[in-house]
């Protein structure tokens, strides 16, 4: 049994620097010598692509180097499950995570790298009234925990005012590492949408180009917003009121292509009838139709196609016209058979006509002024309209089980929009929301994250009420950022004795088996929404994660007399799941009554193919 210490990679969040070096080594093994990068060789291998000029185009600011480094630093924290604040914990695939999004994004790297189809964020616009979280490059987790203590105790949290000497710098330092980490989570054909206004749109465009690449820039979308003071347009002002904001759109991959974006045919004009005669002159297209043969010109279609179209319309009149309109039948048939039907008739004025169906959508441009930035379901002045988010979700998420991430979740509008989209399209898209527990200006909620959870509950009820036949997922699992459950070894000469006493148990006091299980899932790269089952064997609780990928028993005491029943239970359970040989098992090292008990457990399990055994 392999004893795992907190310093080992298995109990660390992803080390992005080490991962980048591994990828680089696989591409350019010649550039590595004795474990180190030979940059001269690497430059030779890259050839003409190396730019050694001191001055390059880009955006530089005080702290950029530290901001880049901050994204590469592993997190020392974990996420703790909160079942009592969750809804339908055992069945839902949606996640609501409370915490500093920088630390949370780091913790999600192993479990969700390359899995997110769509990221939408509506970050602080840096208008002078926004709260801009200030990261600590040395110990950001401690900074966050101190921050939450200030919020709980009612202390005032400052905003990034324009009088600050580092007004733009503070905002850039906040955004850069978060976008850097977010890129890793996107699927290879994923997309990111970032809402912004004129205060920082130019800076945001440059840092997005820096992180995602100019070749991955797709569009800047203009979205309408209400003008707060129309009268100001007619007075002497320094600038016109802004009637729109922006959404910057980037792809993860430069080769990715956006799906066709169109408005629903229900928003368009209905189908119409148009003359079947054309002025072009092809004698072979002149034939008798309803007793009429053109003397000049031609019919629109050849004879066989026309005969089929006449029969289609006769069938509609006889079989369908009492049940639905021709437009509805056209689209119903198109949906079920993927075939467009043609229709031809002679009207009451003896004019031969053909049916022109409604378009299946009006192709939209980057001017989205047809949709309001805010709607009647909003809670904050700056909150986005769910219709806007629905359009983005319906456009990008075309597959079941796609994941939508919003790491500036606010009141949970993105989650609400996912539920609305699922209910209308009978789809199964999942949301993952991250929100800092910053102070709320709503008297009934101490923090915005509390408001987020309330909004998700209420929007789930509303969507269900609006579509009672839909049985989709309206639940969510809640997790909160905290320190690791496993004590770090940080002994000095003065604290050595204290550390040795503390290490009788490596698990922090007050932490539950579920806390520890969640941390292992994160560190082993397992999705937080997977199914977790528990069973009892001789009074000892065993958890099985994701159909047998992981088994854990974190009982504080494992008597020697219980080893046989415990191992038999795990082995039989594993066999019933047909989970294979990659299954990993974890136990607490100091839980075994003696070394004989631990040795017997290992021997029995290894006999049955379970060889990947670890203890904490």
C-alpha positions as CSV (number, residue, x, y, z in Angstrom):
1,X,0.0,0.0,0.0
2,X,1.4,3.3,-1.1
3,X,1.4,6.0,1.6
4,X,0.6,9.4,0.1
5,X,1.9,12.6,1.6
6,X,0.5,16.1,0.9
7,X,3.6,17.1,-1.2
8,X,3.1,14.3,-3.7
9,X,1.4,15.1,-7.1
10,X,-1.6,12.9,-6.3
11,X,-2.7,15.4,-3.6
12,X,-1.8,18.6,-5.5
13,X,-3.9,20.6,-7.9
14,X,-2.6,20.7,-11.4
15,X,0.9,22.0,-11.8
16,X,0.4,23.9,-15.1
17,X,4.1,24.7,-15.4
18,X,5.1,21.1,-15.1
19,X,2.3,20.1,-17.5
20,X,3.5,22.7,-20.1
21,X,7.1,21.4,-19.8
22,X,5.8,17.8,-20.4
23,X,3.9,18.9,-23.5
24,X,7.0,20.8,-24.8
25,X,9.2,17.8,-24.2
26,X,6.9,15.6,-26.2
27,X,7.1,18.1,-29.2
28,X,10.8,19.0,-28.9
29,X,12.7,16.3,-27.0
30,X,16.0,17.6,-28.5
31,X,15.6,20.8,-26.6
32,X,16.0,19.1,-23.3
33,X,19.3,18.2,-21.7
34,X,19.6,16.6,-18.3
35,X,16.1,17.6,-17.4
36,X,16.4,21.3,-18.3
37,X,15.4,23.2,-21.4
38,X,18.2,24.3,-23.7
39,X,16.6,27.5,-25.0
40,X,19.3,27.9,-27.8
41,X,18.3,24.6,-29.2
42,X,14.6,25.4,-28.8
43,X,15.1,28.6,-30.8
44,X,16.9,26.7,-33.6
45,X,14.0,24.2,-33.7
46,X,11.4,27.0,-34.0
47,X,13.4,28.7,-36.7
48,X,12.0,31.8,-38.2
49,X,9.2,31.9,-35.6
50,X,11.5,33.2,-32.9
51,X,11.1,36.9,-32.2
52,X,14.1,38.3,-30.3
53,X,13.2,41.9,-30.6
54,X,13.0,43.7,-27.2
55,X,9.9,45.7,-28.2
56,X,6.9,43.8,-29.3
57,X,3.3,44.8,-29.9
58,X,1.1,44.1,-26.9
59,X,-0.3,45.4,-23.6
60,X,2.1,45.7,-20.7
61,X,1.3,46.9,-17.2
62,X,2.8,46.7,-13.8
63,X,2.2,43.2,-12.4
64,X,1.6,41.4,-15.7
65,X,4.5,39.0,-15.1
66,X,3.2,38.2,-11.6
67,X,-0.3,37.8,-12.9
68,X,0.9,35.3,-15.5
69,X,2.9,33.5,-12.7
70,X,-0.2,33.4,-10.5
71,X,-2.1,31.4,-13.0
72,X,0.7,28.8,-13.0
73,X,0.9,28.4,-9.2
74,X,-1.0,25.4,-7.8
75,X,-3.8,25.9,-5.3
76,X,-3.3,24.8,-1.7
77,X,-7.1,24.6,-1.2
78,X,-9.9,22.3,-1.9
79,X,-13.7,22.3,-2.3
80,X,-16.0,21.1,0.4
81,X,-19.4,19.7,-0.4
82,X,-22.5,21.4,1.1
83,X,-25.4,18.9,0.8
84,X,-27.7,20.9,3.0
85,X,-27.5,23.9,0.6
86,X,-27.9,21.8,-2.5
87,X,-30.9,20.7,-4.5
88,X,-31.4,17.1,-5.6
89,X,-27.7,16.3,-4.8
90,X,-27.8,12.6,-5.8
91,X,-29.2,13.2,-9.3
92,X,-28.1,16.7,-10.5
93,X,-25.2,17.4,-12.8
94,X,-25.2,21.2,-12.2
95,X,-22.6,22.8,-9.9
96,X,-22.7,26.0,-7.8
97,X,-19.3,26.8,-6.3
98,X,-18.7,29.5,-3.7
99,X,-15.2,31.0,-3.6
100,X,-12.6,33.1,-5.2
101,X,-12.8,32.1,-8.9
102,X,-9.0,32.2,-9.3
103,X,-8.5,29.4,-6.7
104,X,-11.5,27.5,-7.9
105,X,-10.4,27.5,-11.5
106,X,-7.0,26.1,-10.4
107,X,-8.8,23.3,-8.5
108,X,-10.9,22.4,-11.5
109,X,-8.0,22.0,-13.9
110,X,-7.5,18.2,-13.5
111,X,-11.2,17.4,-13.5
112,X,-12.4,19.7,-16.3
113,X,-9.5,20.4,-18.6
114,X,-10.8,20.3,-22.2
115,X,-14.4,19.5,-21.1
116,X,-16.2,22.9,-21.2
117,X,-18.1,23.7,-24.4
118,X,-19.0,27.3,-23.6
119,X,-17.7,29.9,-21.2
120,X,-19.8,33.1,-20.6
121,X,-18.6,35.7,-18.2
122,X,-19.9,39.1,-17.3
123,X,-17.0,40.4,-15.2
124,X,-16.8,43.8,-13.3
125,X,-16.6,46.5,-15.9
126,X,-14.2,48.7,-13.9
127,X,-16.5,51.7,-13.9
128,X,-15.2,53.0,-10.6
129,X,-18.0,51.5,-8.5
130,X,-17.2,47.8,-9.1
131,X,-15.6,45.6,-6.5
132,X,-12.3,44.3,-7.9
133,X,-10.8,41.4,-6.0
134,X,-7.1,41.9,-5.2
135,X,-5.1,38.7,-5.5
136,X,-2.2,37.9,-3.2
137,X,0.7,36.5,-5.2
138,X,2.2,34.8,-2.1
139,X,-0.8,33.2,-0.5
140,X,-4.0,33.8,-2.3
141,X,-6.0,31.2,-0.4
142,X,-5.3,32.8,3.0
143,X,-6.2,36.2,1.4
144,X,-9.5,34.7,0.4
145,X,-10.3,33.2,3.8
146,X,-9.5,36.5,5.5
147,X,-11.8,38.2,3.0
148,X,-14.7,35.9,3.8
149,X,-14.2,36.6,7.5
150,X,-14.4,40.4,6.8
151,X,-17.6,39.9,4.9
152,X,-19.2,37.8,7.6
153,X,-18.2,40.3,10.2
154,X,-19.8,43.1,8.2
155,X,-16.6,45.0,7.3
156,X,-16.6,47.4,4.4
157,X,-15.0,46.0,1.2
158,X,-13.5,48.7,-1.0
159,X,-14.1,49.2,-4.7
160,X,-11.6,50.0,-7.4
161,X,-12.3,53.8,-7.7
162,X,-11.0,55.9,-10.5
163,X,-9.0,57.9,-8.1
164,X,-6.8,54.8,-7.5
165,X,-3.4,55.2,-9.1
166,X,-3.7,51.7,-10.4
167,X,-7.2,51.8,-11.8
168,X,-6.6,49.9,-15.0
169,X,-3.8,47.9,-13.6
170,X,-5.9,46.4,-10.8
171,X,-8.5,45.3,-13.3
172,X,-6.0,43.7,-15.7
173,X,-4.2,41.9,-12.9
174,X,-7.5,40.4,-11.8
175,X,-8.7,39.3,-15.3
176,X,-5.4,38.0,-16.8
177,X,-4.8,34.9,-14.7
178,X,-8.5,33.9,-14.6
179,X,-8.8,34.0,-18.4
180,X,-5.5,32.1,-18.7
181,X,-6.9,29.3,-16.5
182,X,-10.3,29.4,-18.2
183,X,-8.7,28.7,-21.6
184,X,-7.4,25.3,-20.3
185,X,-11.0,24.2,-19.4
186,X,-12.4,24.8,-22.9
187,X,-13.1,21.9,-25.2
188,X,-11.0,21.9,-28.4
189,X,-14.1,23.2,-30.2
190,X,-15.3,25.4,-27.3
191,X,-15.9,29.1,-27.3
192,X,-15.7,31.9,-24.7
193,X,-17.9,35.0,-24.6
194,X,-17.0,38.0,-22.4
195,X,-19.3,40.9,-21.8
196,X,-17.7,44.3,-21.4
197,X,-18.4,48.0,-21.9
198,X,-16.3,50.9,-23.3
199,X,-14.2,51.3,-20.1
200,X,-12.0,48.2,-20.7
201,X,-13.0,46.8,-24.1
202,X,-9.8,47.9,-25.8
203,X,-7.6,46.4,-23.0
204,X,-9.7,43.2,-22.9
205,X,-9.3,42.7,-26.6
206,X,-5.5,42.9,-26.3
207,X,-5.2,40.5,-23.4
208,X,-7.7,38.0,-25.0
209,X,-5.5,38.1,-28.1
210,X,-2.5,37.5,-25.9
211,X,-4.1,34.5,-24.2
212,X,-6.2,32.9,-26.9
213,X,-4.3,34.2,-30.0
214,X,-5.4,36.7,-32.5
215,X,-6.3,33.9,-34.9
216,X,-8.9,32.7,-32.4
217,X,-10.8,36.0,-32.3
218,X,-14.2,35.6,-33.9
219,X,-16.4,38.7,-33.3
220,X,-17.2,41.7,-31.2
221,X,-20.9,41.6,-30.8
222,X,-22.9,44.7,-30.0
223,X,-25.8,44.3,-27.6
224,X,-28.4,47.0,-26.9
225,X,-28.8,48.5,-23.5
226,X,-31.1,51.2,-22.2
227,X,-29.9,54.8,-22.1
228,X,-30.4,55.9,-18.5
229,X,-30.7,59.6,-19.2
230,X,-32.2,60.4,-22.6
231,X,-32.4,64.1,-21.9
232,X,-28.6,64.2,-21.7
233,X,-28.5,63.6,-25.5
234,X,-30.0,67.1,-25.9
235,X,-27.7,69.0,-23.5
236,X,-24.1,69.9,-23.6
237,X,-22.2,66.7,-22.7
238,X,-18.7,65.4,-23.0
239,X,-19.9,62.3,-24.8
240,X,-23.0,60.6,-26.1
241,X,-24.8,58.2,-23.9
242,X,-23.9,54.6,-24.6
243,X,-26.7,52.6,-26.1
244,X,-24.8,49.3,-26.4
245,X,-22.2,47.1,-24.8
246,X,-19.9,44.5,-26.2
247,X,-19.4,40.8,-26.1
248,X,-15.9,39.5,-27.2
249,X,-16.1,36.1,-28.8
250,X,-13.1,33.8,-29.1
251,X,-12.6,30.1,-29.9
252,X,-10.3,27.7,-28.2
253,X,-9.0,26.4,-31.6
254,X,-8.2,28.6,-34.6
255,X,-9.8,25.9,-36.9
256,X,-13.1,25.9,-35.0
257,X,-16.1,27.0,-37.0
258,X,-19.1,28.7,-35.5
259,X,-22.5,27.0,-36.1
260,X,-25.1,28.8,-38.2
261,X,-26.7,31.5,-36.0
262,X,-30.3,32.3,-36.9
263,X,-33.5,33.4,-35.2
264,X,-36.3,30.8,-34.9
265,X,-38.7,30.6,-37.8
266,X,-41.4,31.5,-35.3
267,X,-40.1,35.0,-35.2
268,X,-40.2,35.4,-39.0
269,X,-43.1,36.2,-41.5
270,X,-45.2,33.1,-42.4
271,X,-44.8,31.2,-45.6
272,X,-46.4,32.6,-48.8
273,X,-47.6,31.6,-52.2
274,X,-45.8,33.0,-55.3
275,X,-46.4,32.6,-59.0
276,X,-45.2,29.4,-60.5
277,X,-44.5,30.9,-64.0
278,X,-41.1,32.3,-64.8
279,X,-40.0,34.6,-67.6
280,X,-37.0,32.6,-68.7
281,X,-37.6,30.6,-71.9
282,X,-36.9,26.9,-71.8
283,X,-39.4,25.0,-74.1
284,X,-38.7,21.7,-72.2
285,X,-40.2,23.3,-69.1
286,X,-43.5,24.1,-70.8
287,X,-46.1,21.5,-70.1
288,X,-49.8,21.3,-69.3
289,X,-50.6,22.1,-65.7
290,X,-54.2,22.5,-64.4
291,X,-55.2,22.8,-68.0
292,X,-52.7,25.7,-68.6
293,X,-49.7,25.5,-71.0
294,X,-47.5,28.6,-71.2
295,X,-47.1,30.1,-74.7
296,X,-43.9,31.7,-73.6
297,X,-41.7,31.5,-70.5
298,X,-41.7,28.3,-68.5
299,X,-42.9,26.6,-65.3
300,X,-40.5,26.8,-62.3
301,X,-39.8,23.1,-61.9
302,X,-39.6,20.1,-64.2
303,X,-42.8,18.0,-64.6
304,X,-42.2,15.1,-62.1
305,X,-41.2,17.5,-59.3
306,X,-44.3,19.5,-60.0
307,X,-46.6,16.5,-60.0
308,X,-45.2,15.5,-56.5
309,X,-45.7,19.0,-55.2
310,X,-49.4,19.0,-56.4
311,X,-49.9,15.6,-54.6
312,X,-48.3,17.0,-51.4
313,X,-50.7,19.9,-51.3
314,X,-53.7,17.6,-52.0
315,X,-52.6,15.4,-49.1
316,X,-52.3,18.4,-46.8
317,X,-55.8,19.6,-47.6
318,X,-57.4,16.1,-47.1
319,X,-55.4,14.9,-44.1
320,X,-53.7,17.8,-42.2
321,X,-55.4,21.1,-42.9
322,X,-58.0,20.7,-40.0
323,X,-55.2,20.0,-37.5
324,X,-52.5,22.5,-38.4
325,X,-51.3,25.2,-40.7
326,X,-49.3,24.5,-43.8
327,X,-46.3,26.3,-42.1
328,X,-46.5,24.0,-39.1
329,X,-46.8,20.9,-41.2
330,X,-43.9,21.9,-43.3
331,X,-41.6,22.3,-40.2
332,X,-43.0,19.2,-38.5
333,X,-42.2,17.1,-41.6
334,X,-38.8,18.8,-41.9
335,X,-38.0,17.9,-38.3
336,X,-39.1,14.3,-38.5
337,X,-37.7,13.4,-42.0
338,X,-35.1,16.1,-42.7
339,X,-36.9,16.6,-46.0
340,X,-38.4,19.9,-47.4
341,X,-41.7,19.3,-49.1
342,X,-42.8,21.3,-52.1
343,X,-46.4,22.4,-52.7
344,X,-48.1,23.6,-55.9
345,X,-51.8,24.8,-56.4
346,X,-54.1,26.8,-58.6
347,X,-55.7,29.6,-56.7
348,X,-59.3,31.0,-57.0
349,X,-58.1,33.4,-59.7
350,X,-56.7,30.5,-61.8
351,X,-53.1,31.5,-61.1
352,X,-50.7,28.5,-60.6
353,X,-48.6,29.1,-57.5
354,X,-45.9,27.4,-55.5
355,X,-45.4,27.6,-51.7
356,X,-42.5,29.6,-50.3
357,X,-41.9,28.4,-46.8
358,X,-40.7,30.6,-43.9
359,X,-36.9,30.7,-43.7
360,X,-35.6,28.3,-41.1
361,X,-33.9,31.3,-39.6
362,X,-32.7,34.8,-40.4
363,X,-28.9,34.8,-40.3
364,X,-27.7,37.1,-37.6
365,X,-24.8,39.5,-37.8
366,X,-22.6,40.8,-34.9
367,X,-25.3,43.5,-34.4
368,X,-27.6,42.1,-31.7
369,X,-29.6,45.2,-31.2
370,X,-32.8,43.1,-31.6
371,X,-32.3,41.8,-28.1
372,X,-32.2,43.8,-24.9
373,X,-29.2,43.6,-22.7
374,X,-31.4,43.5,-19.6
375,X,-34.8,42.0,-19.1
376,X,-37.7,41.9,-16.7
377,X,-36.3,39.0,-14.8
378,X,-33.2,40.8,-13.6
379,X,-32.2,41.5,-10.0
380,X,-29.2,43.8,-10.5
381,X,-29.0,46.9,-12.7
382,X,-26.1,45.3,-14.6
383,X,-27.5,41.8,-14.8
384,X,-27.9,40.3,-18.3
385,X,-31.2,39.2,-19.9
386,X,-31.8,35.5,-19.9
387,X,-32.8,35.8,-23.6
388,X,-29.3,37.0,-24.4
389,X,-27.8,34.0,-22.6
390,X,-30.3,31.6,-24.2
391,X,-29.3,32.8,-27.7
392,X,-25.6,32.1,-26.9
393,X,-26.3,28.7,-25.3
394,X,-28.6,27.6,-28.2
395,X,-26.1,28.7,-30.7
396,X,-23.0,27.0,-29.3
397,X,-24.3,24.0,-27.3
398,X,-25.6,21.5,-29.8
399,X,-24.8,18.2,-27.9
400,X,-26.3,16.6,-24.9
401,X,-24.2,17.0,-21.7
402,X,-22.4,20.1,-22.9
403,X,-21.0,22.1,-20.0
404,X,-21.5,25.9,-19.6
405,X,-19.2,27.7,-17.2
406,X,-19.7,31.1,-15.7
407,X,-17.0,32.1,-13.2
408,X,-18.5,35.6,-12.5
409,X,-21.9,34.1,-11.8
410,X,-23.6,37.0,-10.1
411,X,-27.2,36.2,-9.4
412,X,-27.1,33.1,-11.5
413,X,-28.5,34.3,-14.8
414,X,-26.4,31.9,-16.8
415,X,-27.8,28.9,-14.8
416,X,-31.4,30.2,-15.3
417,X,-30.8,30.5,-19.0
418,X,-29.4,27.0,-19.2
419,X,-32.6,25.7,-17.5
420,X,-34.8,27.7,-19.9
421,X,-32.9,26.4,-22.9
422,X,-33.1,22.8,-21.7
423,X,-36.8,23.0,-21.1
424,X,-37.6,24.4,-24.5
425,X,-35.3,22.1,-26.5
426,X,-35.6,19.0,-24.3
427,X,-31.8,19.1,-24.0
428,X,-29.4,18.2,-21.1
429,X,-26.9,21.0,-20.9
430,X,-25.2,21.4,-17.5
431,X,-24.1,24.6,-15.8
432,X,-21.1,25.3,-13.6
433,X,-21.2,28.6,-11.7
434,X,-18.6,30.2,-9.5
435,X,-19.3,33.2,-7.3
436,X,-17.3,35.0,-4.7
437,X,-19.2,35.5,-1.4
438,X,-18.9,39.3,-1.8
439,X,-21.3,41.6,0.1
440,X,-24.8,41.9,-1.3
441,X,-26.8,45.2,-1.3
442,X,-30.0,43.1,-0.9
443,X,-31.0,43.2,2.7
444,X,-32.3,39.6,2.7
445,X,-29.0,38.2,1.5
446,X,-25.6,38.7,3.3
447,X,-23.6,37.7,0.2
448,X,-24.2,37.5,-3.5
449,X,-23.5,33.8,-3.5
450,X,-26.5,33.3,-1.2
451,X,-28.6,35.2,-3.7
452,X,-27.2,33.0,-6.5
453,X,-28.4,29.9,-4.8
454,X,-31.8,31.4,-4.1
455,X,-32.2,32.5,-7.7
456,X,-31.3,29.0,-9.0
457,X,-33.9,27.4,-6.8
458,X,-36.6,29.9,-7.8
459,X,-35.7,29.8,-11.5
460,X,-35.9,26.0,-11.4
461,X,-39.4,26.2,-10.0
462,X,-40.4,28.8,-12.6
463,X,-39.1,26.7,-15.5
464,X,-40.9,23.6,-14.2
465,X,-44.2,25.5,-13.8
466,X,-43.9,26.9,-17.3
467,X,-43.3,23.4,-18.8
468,X,-44.8,20.8,-16.5
469,X,-44.2,17.9,-19.0
470,X,-40.4,18.5,-18.9
471,X,-38.6,16.3,-16.4
472,X,-35.2,17.8,-16.7
473,X,-32.5,18.6,-14.1
474,X,-33.2,21.7,-12.0
475,X,-31.0,20.8,-9.1
476,X,-27.4,21.8,-8.2
477,X,-24.6,20.6,-6.0
478,X,-23.0,23.3,-3.8
479,X,-19.3,23.4,-3.0
480,X,-17.3,25.9,-1.0
481,X,-13.6,26.8,-1.2
482,X,-11.5,26.0,1.9
483,X,-8.1,24.9,3.0
484,X,-7.0,21.4,2.1
485,X,-8.4,18.6,4.4
486,X,-4.8,17.2,4.7
487,X,-2.4,18.9,7.0
488,X,0.7,20.3,5.3
489,X,4.1,19.5,6.7
490,X,5.5,23.0,7.6
491,X,7.8,22.3,10.5
492,X,10.6,24.6,11.6
493,X,13.1,24.0,14.4
494,X,10.7,25.8,16.8
495,X,7.5,24.0,15.7
496,X,8.9,20.5,15.0
497,X,7.4,18.9,18.2
498,X,4.0,20.5,17.6
499,X,4.0,19.3,14.0
500,X,4.9,15.7,15.0
501,X,2.0,15.7,17.5
502,X,-0.4,17.0,14.9
503,X,0.7,14.4,12.4
504,X,-0.7,11.6,14.5
505,X,-3.6,12.2,12.1
506,X,-3.0,13.9,8.8
507,X,-6.6,15.0,8.4
508,X,-7.7,18.3,9.8
509,X,-10.1,18.1,12.7
510,X,-13.7,18.7,11.8
511,X,-13.4,17.5,8.3
512,X,-15.8,14.8,7.1
513,X,-15.3,11.7,4.9
514,X,-17.2,13.5,2.2
515,X,-14.8,16.5,2.4
516,X,-11.9,14.2,1.9
517,X,-13.5,12.2,-0.9
518,X,-14.2,15.5,-2.8
519,X,-10.6,16.5,-2.5
520,X,-9.4,13.2,-3.8
521,X,-11.8,13.5,-6.8
522,X,-10.4,16.9,-7.6
523,X,-6.8,15.8,-7.3
524,X,-7.4,12.7,-9.4
525,X,-9.3,14.6,-12.1
526,X,-12.8,13.2,-11.5
527,X,-15.9,15.2,-12.4
528,X,-17.6,16.6,-9.3
529,X,-21.1,15.7,-10.6
530,X,-20.5,11.9,-11.0
531,X,-22.5,9.4,-9.2
532,X,-21.3,8.4,-5.7
533,X,-22.7,5.4,-3.9
534,X,-22.0,4.2,-0.3
535,X,-22.4,0.8,1.3
536,X,-21.6,-0.5,4.8
537,X,-19.4,-3.6,5.4
538,X,-19.2,-4.7,9.0
539,X,-20.1,-1.1,10.1
540,X,-17.5,0.5,7.9
541,X,-18.6,3.0,5.2
542,X,-17.2,2.5,1.7
543,X,-17.8,5.0,-1.1
544,X,-17.7,4.1,-4.8
545,X,-17.2,6.9,-7.3
546,X,-18.2,7.0,-10.9
547,X,-19.0,3.3,-11.4
548,X,-15.9,2.0,-9.7
549,X,-13.1,4.4,-10.7
550,X,-12.4,5.1,-7.1
551,X,-13.2,3.3,-3.8
552,X,-12.6,4.9,-0.4
553,X,-12.9,3.8,3.2
554,X,-12.1,6.7,5.6
555,X,-13.2,5.0,8.8
556,X,-11.1,6.2,11.7
557,X,-10.7,2.6,12.9
558,X,-10.4,-0.6,10.9
559,X,-10.3,-3.6,13.3
560,X,-8.4,-6.6,12.2
561,X,-11.6,-8.6,12.6
562,X,-13.3,-6.5,10.0
563,X,-10.7,-6.8,7.2
564,X,-12.1,-10.0,5.7
565,X,-15.7,-8.7,5.4
566,X,-14.5,-5.2,4.2
567,X,-12.3,-6.6,1.5
568,X,-14.9,-9.1,0.3
569,X,-17.5,-6.3,0.1
570,X,-15.2,-4.1,-2.0
571,X,-14.1,-6.9,-4.3
572,X,-17.7,-8.2,-4.9
573,X,-18.9,-4.6,-5.6
574,X,-16.0,-4.0,-7.9
575,X,-16.7,-7.2,-9.9
576,X,-20.4,-6.4,-10.2
577,X,-19.5,-3.0,-11.8
578,X,-16.9,-4.6,-14.2
579,X,-14.8,-1.5,-13.5
580,X,-11.5,-3.0,-14.7
581,X,-8.0,-2.9,-13.3
582,X,-7.5,0.9,-13.1
583,X,-9.6,1.2,-10.0
584,X,-7.9,3.2,-7.1
585,X,-8.6,2.5,-3.4
586,X,-7.8,4.8,-0.5
587,X,-7.8,4.3,3.2
588,X,-6.5,6.2,6.3
589,X,-3.1,4.8,7.2
590,X,-3.6,5.2,11.0
591,X,-7.0,3.6,10.9
592,X,-5.7,0.0,10.8
593,X,-5.6,-1.7,14.1
594,X,-2.1,-3.0,13.4
595,X,0.3,-3.6,10.5
596,X,-1.0,-7.2,10.2
597,X,-4.5,-5.9,9.4
598,X,-3.2,-3.6,6.7
599,X,-1.0,-6.3,5.2
600,X,-3.9,-8.8,5.1
601,X,-6.1,-6.2,3.4
602,X,-3.5,-5.5,0.7
603,X,-2.9,-9.2,0.1
604,X,-6.5,-10.1,-0.3
605,X,-7.3,-7.2,-2.6
606,X,-4.2,-7.7,-4.8
607,X,-5.2,-11.4,-5.2
608,X,-8.4,-10.1,-6.9
609,X,-6.7,-7.6,-9.2
610,X,-7.1,-4.5,-7.0
611,X,-3.4,-3.4,-6.8
612,X,-3.7,0.4,-6.9
613,X,-3.9,0.8,-3.1
614,X,-3.1,4.0,-1.3
615,X,-3.3,5.3,2.3
616,X,-3.3,8.9,3.7
